[in-house]
Amino acid sequence: MEAQSQIVESFKNQTIFLTGGSGFVGKVFLAKLLTVCPEVNTIYLLVRPKRNKTPSERLRDIFSFSCFEPLKSKWPNFQEKIKLIIGDCEKIGLDIAAQDREILRREVTIFLHAAANVKFDQSLKLATYANVRAMREVLALVKEMTRLKAFTYVSTVYSNCPHSHIGEDFYESGMKAESLLTLVESVDESVLDAMTPSLLKTWPNTYVFTKCISEDLLKREAGDLPVAVVRPCIIMPTAREPVPAWSDNFYGIIGICVGVLAGVIKVMPGKPANPLHVIPCDYVVNLIMASVWDLLQPKSTVKENKIAIYNHVPPPENTCTLGHLVATINKIKWVYPFSDMAYWFPLFTMVTCRYWYAIRAFFQHTLLAYFADVILTCLGRKPIAVQQTRKISKLVILLSYFTLNTWTFDFHNVEALWDRLSEKDQKLFRFELKSLNWDDFWKLSIKHGRQYLLKEKLEDLPYGRKKVRVLAVIHYATCALLLYLSYKILQFVFGFMF
């Protein structure tokens, strides 16, 4: 008789409350949970109210994504398990109606807080409301729940990025949540924006700054609550499930890869030898579910009054580098090129000097964008290249902190949790990264990314391959022409030297 999954058994008859269910991690979590744990009792989803949208329409919108197709085939009636709670993590009391709050208070046994504002360029006010005030309001609700057995918070491994080595511990944030909230709620937003650089100090953006303060608040207020903190590194498309290489956003590295293969990003700051700490989304979801299972154990392995923290990063022996990613993209562009989205020949490099980057970006990004807008205007089309290039340049600069610096991490708790899983659960809930083949992962991510994100069909690949060859000829011919013109200009100006 086949052994039963302990994790699946632990979720049986549980009532779950999920924030961030409409986000990337939330969708993959729902797809996984409902696929392998059909005997879960109820899943309450916190969703923002939308004008002219009924709860049933909101539910239909959430489950319209392709990541839910395997689930729909296996369990057609899965939506019977889902109930929407109208609210907003950025509002006082999570903006949940009193009767809904009472239902959650009486019924919920597992609380997963995965909602966050992950925009690096978000104002401090909005980031504080989304990450810090939300944590305060979530903890207030958690403490009211009479049947709660597990609370898992999804943070980020970069919440303490001013430290070069990050352990599975809490760190001082430099500012308490209470002080930040008082400041944000009492100061005019324009004044707060002016103060932000001095408040951030060594933090590169408001996202990681407010995440660190959220963790500190959790540490101080959790008391004897059954709590785990999952800290993933940069979350990438799925590796295996619910479907390979699925993603629903252009954030971070994904946005860079799309920009490179479209031919609009030619250069960015970065050290090729630096490790690239990325992780497939389904691995993160599996760790989240395993962390809940561990909290549900009668004799939890978590020490009394100690919150379990899981730094989810690839081990040093199986971490790809930025240089490896660049080389992989430059190879894959011939195999899985973009069709409609290819604007110029993809040729990508990283430079360590910010000044050299600025010079190259001016010639390879800015000037080309103005040239493209001139052509678009002549063709009677709306000039958008300069506007899009500015957005891309902003993304590149925001990410440069993470491509020019490097960190080391402890992940002993992750390894220990993996070792505690049964063989059955290690197959069903894989989250260790020692055996992940990164070459295969990048190939699948780019192959299917053009399908899921850009809506380009695999049948268009022959056209895309032909197009990239044509763009290559145009690119190198243009380079040769520019070199020749440069030579002729120099010859004219310095004729006596030739």
TORDOKOL-12378 format. One line per field, with one value per residue (C-alpha): residue in three letters; x, y, z. Coordinates in pm, whole numbers. Each point is the difference from the previous one (the first is absolute). Layout:
<atoms>
r [ALA;...] $
x [X;...] $
y [Y;...] $
z [Z;...] $
</atoms>
This chain:
<atoms>
r [MET;GLU;ALA;GLN;SER;GLN;ILE;VAL;GLU;SER;PHE;LYS;ASN;GLN;THR;ILE;PHE;LEU;THR;GLY;GLY;SER;GLY;PHE;VAL;GLY;LYS;VAL;PHE;LEU;ALA;LYS;LEU;LEU;THR;VAL;CYS;PRO;GLU;VAL;ASN;THR;ILE;TYR;LEU;LEU;VAL;ARG;PRO;LYS;ARG;ASN;LYS;THR;PRO;SER;GLU;ARG;LEU;ARG;ASP;ILE;PHE;SER;PHE;SER;CYS;PHE;GLU;PRO;LEU;LYS;SER;LYS;TRP;PRO;ASN;PHE;GLN;GLU;LYS;ILE;LYS;LEU;ILE;ILE;GLY;ASP;CYS;GLU;LYS;ILE;GLY;LEU;ASP;ILE;ALA;ALA;GLN;ASP;ARG;GLU;ILE;LEU;ARG;ARG;GLU;VAL;THR;ILE;PHE;LEU;HIS;ALA;ALA;ALA;ASN;VAL;LYS;PHE;ASP;GLN;SER;LEU;LYS;LEU;ALA;THR;TYR;ALA;ASN;VAL;ARG;ALA;MET;ARG;GLU;VAL;LEU;ALA;LEU;VAL;LYS;GLU;MET;THR;ARG;LEU;LYS;ALA;PHE;THR;TYR;VAL;SER;THR;VAL;TYR;SER;ASN;CYS;PRO;HIS;SER;HIS;ILE;GLY;GLU;ASP;PHE;TYR;GLU;SER;GLY;MET;LYS;ALA;GLU;SER;LEU;LEU;THR;LEU;VAL;GLU;SER;VAL;ASP;GLU;SER;VAL;LEU;ASP;ALA;MET;THR;PRO;SER;LEU;LEU;LYS;THR;TRP;PRO;ASN;THR;TYR;VAL;PHE;THR;LYS;CYS;ILE;SER;GLU;ASP;LEU;LEU;LYS;ARG;GLU;ALA;GLY;ASP;LEU;PRO;VAL;ALA;VAL;VAL;ARG;PRO;CYS;ILE;ILE;MET;PRO;THR;ALA;ARG;GLU;PRO;VAL;PRO;ALA;TRP;SER;ASP;ASN;PHE;TYR;GLY;ILE;ILE;GLY;ILE;CYS;VAL;GLY;VAL;LEU;ALA;GLY;VAL;ILE;LYS;VAL;MET;PRO;GLY;LYS;PRO;ALA;ASN;PRO;LEU;HIS;VAL;ILE;PRO;CYS;ASP;TYR;VAL;VAL;ASN;LEU;ILE;MET;ALA;SER;VAL;TRP;ASP;LEU;LEU;GLN;PRO;LYS;SER;THR;VAL;LYS;GLU;ASN;LYS;ILE;ALA;ILE;TYR;ASN;HIS;VAL;PRO;PRO;PRO;GLU;ASN;THR;CYS;THR;LEU;GLY;HIS;LEU;VAL;ALA;THR;ILE;ASN;LYS;ILE;LYS;TRP;VAL;TYR;PRO;PHE;SER;ASP;MET;ALA;TYR;TRP;PHE;PRO;LEU;PHE;THR;MET;VAL;THR;CYS;ARG;TYR;TRP;TYR;ALA;ILE;ARG;ALA;PHE;PHE;GLN;HIS;THR;LEU;LEU;ALA;TYR;PHE;ALA;ASP;VAL;ILE;LEU;THR;CYS;LEU;GLY;ARG;LYS;PRO;ILE;ALA;VAL;GLN;GLN;THR;ARG;LYS;ILE;SER;LYS;LEU;VAL;ILE;LEU;LEU;SER;TYR;PHE;THR;LEU;ASN;THR;TRP;THR;PHE;ASP;PHE;HIS;ASN;VAL;GLU;ALA;LEU;TRP;ASP;ARG;LEU;SER;GLU;LYS;ASP;GLN;LYS;LEU;PHE;ARG;PHE;GLU;LEU;LYS;SER;LEU;ASN;TRP;ASP;ASP;PHE;TRP;LYS;LEU;SER;ILE;LYS;HIS;GLY;ARG;GLN;TYR;LEU;LEU;LYS;GLU;LYS;LEU;GLU;ASP;LEU;PRO;TYR;GLY;ARG;LYS;LYS;VAL;ARG;VAL;LEU;ALA;VAL;ILE;HIS;TYR;ALA;THR;CYS;ALA;LEU;LEU;LEU;TYR;LEU;SER;TYR;LYS;ILE;LEU;GLN;PHE;VAL;PHE;GLY;PHE;MET;PHE] $
x [0;138;99;-222;132;34;-32;-320;-141;85;-208;-304;-306;195;-149;247;9;225;107;166;-204;-19;378;258;86;-365;-120;263;-77;-372;65;229;-214;-324;166;169;-219;-360;-120;87;-311;-22;236;-85;160;45;-67;-34;-343;-30;-257;-253;134;-201;181;-76;150;311;32;-32;270;244;-47;8;380;154;171;-340;-73;142;-203;-320;57;63;-254;-264;-190;301;-150;-252;287;67;-171;88;54;-22;271;330;333;90;-303;-67;-143;78;-331;-182;-369;-85;-199;283;254;-207;-8;378;45;-208;100;356;266;277;88;234;101;146;-129;263;84;309;61;351;-91;-311;-32;86;-358;-155;272;-53;-375;35;274;22;-353;-129;214;-135;-359;66;148;-301;-226;223;-12;-381;-12;-109;92;325;266;249;92;254;129;161;279;318;357;105;-191;338;210;221;171;239;-78;-363;-85;-333;-51;-170;209;-39;-189;132;-356;-298;-331;-181;235;-21;-380;-29;226;-175;-347;85;236;-103;91;220;199;22;134;272;87;6;372;109;-242;109;371;165;-322;-23;-378;-320;-100;285;4;-366;37;274;-218;-290;217;109;-364;-85;287;-110;-375;-25;27;-80;-177;99;194;237;167;85;263;38;260;-101;-308;0;-249;-98;233;-254;-346;-278;148;369;139;-323;3;-247;231;301;159;374;216;-295;-42;372;-6;-300;167;322;-170;-213;326;-68;238;360;197;-53;217;105;292;-6;166;-268;-240;-357;-232;-323;-257;-298;-336;-125;301;-94;-360;116;214;-294;-215;277;45;-371;24;287;-198;-292;205;-104;362;122;368;-12;142;-244;-60;237;-124;126;166;76;250;-93;301;197;301;343;74;-304;-30;24;180;-103;259;-158;-339;143;165;-320;-212;248;-28;-375;-82;66;-220;-297;2;-291;-216;-220;191;347;93;377;264;47;357;53;295;56;249;136;67;-306;160;76;-358;-132;204;-104;-363;-9;115;-162;-329;-80;124;-152;-332;-5;95;-284;-250;101;-71;-332;-102;88;-217;-291;14;15;361;38;363;144;-275;48;379;-28;-212;248;297;-173;-49;365;124;-232;135;365;33;-64;221;301;-2;20;-119;41;-287;-66;-268;39;-371;-96;237;-121;-365;78;167;-308;-228;-93;118;-355;-13;345;-133;-333;127;348;169;369;207;310;-130;-167;144;26;75;-325;-183;111;-79;-352;-56;84;-176;-327;40;-59;-318;-141;114;24;-277;231;-75;258;-111;150;353;110;-96;175;321;-5;-64;289;239;-118;40;352;94;-145;179;344;-41;-90;303;226;-146;48;359;65;-157;200;317;-80;-76;326;182;-149;72;342;98;362;17;-110] $
y [0;340;227;300;355;147;354;-83;-165;308;226;-228;176;321;345;239;377;133;356;64;-269;200;43;-224;-210;-5;-143;-274;-80;-34;-221;-228;-15;-74;-258;-214;81;-36;-76;344;144;363;261;361;247;365;207;373;130;94;230;-176;-344;-248;-250;-282;206;70;-371;-77;257;-155;-352;99;-36;-297;-123;-127;-210;-327;58;57;-329;-194;162;189;106;136;349;-133;7;371;287;364;248;357;214;181;-66;368;112;11;-330;-138;167;-326;17;-90;-312;-129;70;-204;-293;12;30;-313;-223;60;-252;99;358;72;364;30;345;267;300;-120;314;130;357;25;304;-56;76;-267;-255;59;-47;-314;-170;146;112;-315;-209;190;-57;-364;-69;160;-238;-303;58;-13;-337;-262;-308;119;-270;156;345;26;335;30;257;31;-110;356;152;37;75;265;-302;-193;-326;-75;-268;-157;257;332;317;349;216;333;128;-143;-56;227;291;-47;-22;313;185;-121;74;350;146;136;-244;250;64;-373;-58;257;-174;-351;-17;96;-254;-285;54;-324;-160;23;40;33;-363;-170;276;-51;-378;15;217;-243;-289;193;72;-368;-102;238;-65;-372;-118;-372;-11;-291;205;-69;249;-110;218;-82;164;139;-197;-129;-191;-349;-292;-283;76;81;40;45;353;179;363;287;302;182;87;-15;-242;-104;358;22;-325;120;335;-168;-244;280;176;310;-74;-21;64;21;37;-332;-223;-318;-204;89;-279;40;-94;-100;-268;-153;103;-357;-78;297;-122;-349;144;208;-312;-193;281;-18;-378;44;248;-245;-281;-99;21;279;5;376;102;145;373;-2;92;-227;199;-161;169;-159;37;-230;-167;133;-323;51;376;143;329;316;-81;-340;163;243;-286;-205;286;64;-369;-43;307;-212;-289;177;354;238;44;309;146;-6;361;-31;-270;-127;57;36;70;102;263;57;374;224;277;-238;-123;357;66;-323;38;347;-130;-347;87;372;96;-311;82;351;-143;-254;273;202;-303;-64;362;-16;-311;183;-207;116;49;-217;-117;279;-39;-377;34;230;-259;-276;212;62;-376;-67;258;-135;-351;106;-8;-375;-64;197;-136;-351;-180;-328;-169;-258;-253;-264;10;-68;-298;-134;28;-180;-283;-37;-63;-353;-134;40;366;72;-108;177;322;51;316;-91;153;-218;-206;276;25;374;-33;-189;246;307;-165;-92;340;183;-251;17;358;121;-209;95;362;117;-221;-114;-347;-278;-36;346;-117;-60;358;124;-186;147;346;-19;-97;299;228;-138;88;350;45;-104;188;313;-49;-40;312;203;-120;93;345;54;-93;242;281;-60;-18;333;174;-147;-53;75;-301;-245] $
z [0;-101;288;61;-22;347;-135;-190;314;209;-226;12;148;60;-58;-160;-28;-278;-71;-334;-173;-322;-12;-167;308;105;-330;-4;366;-74;-302;200;314;-181;-226;267;302;-124;353;131;162;-118;-143;74;-243;86;-313;-57;-97;-366;-149;-224;99;206;226;-245;-284;209;67;-369;-80;247;-136;-367;-16;-179;317;117;-311;145;317;-198;-183;320;235;-206;313;190;26;250;250;-56;178;-55;282;-126;157;-50;171;-26;205;374;122;-347;-95;78;92;360;-92;-223;272;243;-244;-35;375;64;-292;-124;101;-246;-95;-291;-40;-351;-95;-60;-212;-188;-208;66;-97;217;226;364;101;-222;78;373;-27;-213;201;352;84;-168;236;300;-110;-91;343;167;-193;62;375;-13;-176;249;-207;-159;-34;-243;-133;-283;-122;-345;19;-209;59;-87;292;171;-308;168;161;-226;182;80;253;85;271;57;-38;138;-245;123;35;181;-175;244;-73;-376;4;215;-241;-315;134;122;-262;-339;-278;-187;319;64;-352;66;329;-148;-98;352;150;-227;74;-122;-129;-381;-26;200;-62;187;263;92;-19;265;224;-52;115;308;85;-39;226;276;-21;-83;359;14;-336;-230;-258;-289;-234;-355;-164;-371;-219;-342;-104;-356;-218;110;-67;-18;134;-48;-350;-85;-36;92;115;0;28;-142;335;67;-195;-218;-119;-77;-201;-201;-65;-112;-237;-142;-84;211;291;-119;316;375;311;147;92;-212;276;256;98;-120;285;-171;74;-186;143;44;222;220;25;96;280;122;22;173;253;82;39;245;208;12;150;356;106;-224;-76;40;337;248;-52;-299;-344;-277;-279;-336;-234;-331;-230;-232;167;-107;-189;-223;-39;-350;-53;-180;-266;-50;-49;-257;-191;13;-135;-281;-99;44;-211;-312;118;162;-142;30;-307;31;297;-162;-82;-44;8;361;114;374;229;361;114;349;-34;38;-208;-286;26;-23;-316;-169;106;-157;-337;6;171;-7;-347;-154;166;-148;-339;28;91;-305;-219;177;-50;-370;-28;160;319;362;119;312;-7;216;261;18;13;301;182;-86;109;332;49;-86;252;272;-54;-20;382;-17;-306;128;357;137;313;181;179;268;-93;272;90;-361;-16;334;-106;-327;191;222;-297;-97;-335;-128;99;-141;-339;33;162;-142;122;29;-279;-14;-291;-205;-352;-62;-373;-51;224;-198;-333;110;161;-321;-225;192;123;-354;8;344;25;-361;-142;-280;-134;-30;-363;-62;87;-363;-82;315;-90;-348;145;248;-283;-205;303;51;-357;40;334;-119;-329;198;225;-305;-158;318;30;-361;44;319;-184;-285;244;185;-330;-103;332;56;-360;70;234;-267] $
</atoms>
